Amino acid sequence: GQEGRSVFGNETYFLETALRLRSNDSAERVGAFEVERIVWEAGEGFPNLAGFRAIVLANLRRLSAEDIERLSSFVRSGGSLLLFSGDQTTAEMLDALRVAGLLGGKPRPEPVVGRFRATQWEVGHPALAIFSDPQRGDLRRLEFTKLLPLEPEAGGKVLLAAGPHA
């Protein structure tokens, strides 16, 4: 992603903040995650990804073939990958991720512009289960102005779907 003019403008600021939140409910297990930002713009590629549980890529500009292979190996070994495309993300980059089996579907050639909101999600999925309680955050309230829809692979499962917002 892109660095913002301030910490609040970074591509990942809100995601990092949300992941650091802890529940005040002592009956629940701690919901916070340690966040480590990895920068590979210097051309050295990803470090060894062993020990990480999840990798989040935001507004991905480019990855080398070696980085894609490291991510693919990470996912095959049980790691989780979450990708947010953005204005820097090219069709070529998405296709390379799709060919490596990391995208889950074929993206449309161009983003769709409009007003969109989440319409349904898999409440049983670990990443989305917390949103089954509106007091924990209601995904239906988030509004998006640009989406890059994916056509799911055969046998794939849609975890989150969005539709037009009136």
Order of alpha helices (4+ residues) and beta strands (2+ residues): alpha-beta-alpha-beta-alpha-beta-beta-beta-beta-beta
